[in-house]
Amino acid sequence: MNIAEPLFQYAIVRQPGPDALHGLTSADLGIPGYELLLEQHAAYVAALKSLGLNVIELEALPGYPDAYFVEDVAVVLPEVAVLTRPGAVERRGEVLHMVNVIGRYRSLVSIVTPGTLDGGDVLVVDKHIMVGLSDRTNAEGARQLELALSPFGYTTTPIPVGDGLHFKSSVNHVGGRTLLVTTAFADHPALTAYDRIVVADEDAYAANTLFINGTLIMPAGFAAVRNQLDVLNRPIITLDTSEMRKMDGGLTCLSLRF
Ligand code: CIR
């Protein structure tokens, strides 16, 4: 299997607003410190810029405490962008605020009721798309995504997520034919075409590592995973994400790359 790696030019991010402390979360890690959240977000934006991306920085969106997790509201591919219909009702209004932003770069299609889809459940590896079926993404959302993208030559595999918020909480592409996965996905039949690096259960959060134009961005504090990733011979940037983690967020959620 020959896998083309993406070459991103742009990233969209959104500033966390003061209400970000009161977004959705299942983590029992306390309320984020707002100043520290802003600092960590700024370091993330700086890291994207250091990789040569043009970063489109959106202002905070009052009334939508989770809106800085921009990944969930769209799936942006070279050919087209799909606006999602987030599974969490509280987040649906975020999508409208992305129409004009992404519409400048791509033609748009939308997931519609009764489909639900969060971008965090969508892992694109070259022309293959794995779609997590989760509390946020239903089978109808996955079906609509497949219908929208198959004309462009994408194949789609729906995969139940089990534990964890999103599919990319557990599985991410780290370049070439390699995925970084939690133990739950180590031997998953849908992933056997890929090489898999399996993180230990206590390091599961670090499975949410981001691969951008040949560089890996991983969360700080996971030395064992760093050692595992070193074998890939890619530059690695580590970023502190403690405050986003309190809101169930990680590195992929914070941007839309395209
Ligand atoms: C939510 O529950 O929607 C946010 N607090 C976290 C979203 C994280 N997004 C992602 O993993 N793509």
Boltz pocket constraint, residues with backbone or C-beta under 6 A from the ligand:
constraints:
  - pocket:
      binder: B
      contacts: [[A, 23], [A, 24], [A, 25], [A, 66], [A, 69], [A, 71], [A, 72], [A, 88], [A, 91], [A, 119], [A, 120], [A, 121], [A, 165], [A, 166], [A, 169], [A, 247], [A, 248], [A, 249], [A, 250], [A, 252], [A, 253]]
      max_distance: 6.0
